[in-house]
């Protein structure tokens, strides 16, 4: 069934794009629709990414070596620096 709606949409949109002067290159209505759909898709992906990033907990676990030695301050090791970037 989706193939029928695609072919129906193309039947209506292609003649709109053909009404443009043949000597002038323009994206036309079909180009605008494709761009608008892509813009909406990117907007939805950004919104979804923002929501998922809000759920991420960025608190670091305490260093187990510091707990063994009785130190309460975090140890700044090369591994910790690499994890932070």
N, C-alpha and C positions, 0 to 999 in steps of 0.2 A: 504493500500500500504506500510506503514512503516514496517509492520510485514514481508513482503517479503524481504526487504533489510536487516533486522536483521537476518533472517534465512539464507540468502545468505552469509552474512558476517560470521556467525557462521560456515557455511559449509566450508568456506575457511580457517578460523582461527583455528578451532579445530584440523584438521589434522596436521597443523604446530606445534601445541603444543604436539601432540602425537609422533612426530619424536624424542623426547628427550628420553634418556635412562630411562627405567622404574624404575631402582634402584636409580636414582638420582632425588632429589626433587629440581625443579627450577620453577620459575614463568613462564618462557617461553615468547613467543611473545604476547600471550593474556594478560598476567600479565603486560607486558610493555605497551601495548596499553591502558589498563584500568588505569594504573598509569599516563600515559601521558594525558589522557582525564581529569582525576581528577586534575592534576597540571594546565592544561589550564583553567579549571573551577575556581579554586581558584585564579589564576592570574586575570581572568576577574572580579571576585567578588571584589578583592582588588582594581583593577583599578576603578571600579564603586563606591566603598566606598570612595576612595580618591577624586573622582570628586564630590560626594555628600557632603562630609565633607568640601570641598572648598566653597560650597555655603552657609554654615552655618555662621550666623552673631553672634559673641560671645560678642557683646557689651551689657552691662547690662543697664537696664532702671534705671533712677534716682529714688532714694528712695522718695516716696511721703511724708513721715514724715519730711524729710529734707527740702522739698519745703515749707511745712506749717510753719516751724519754721524760715525760712529765711536763714538757713545754706546752704552754697554752697558746703561744703565738704561732701562726702558720709558718712553716718552713718554705722559703722561696727557692725551690730546687729547679734544676734545668727542665725536669718533666713538667712542673707547674707552669714555667715560662712558655714551654712549647704548647701546652694546652690552651693558654690564653692567646696565643698567636703572636 
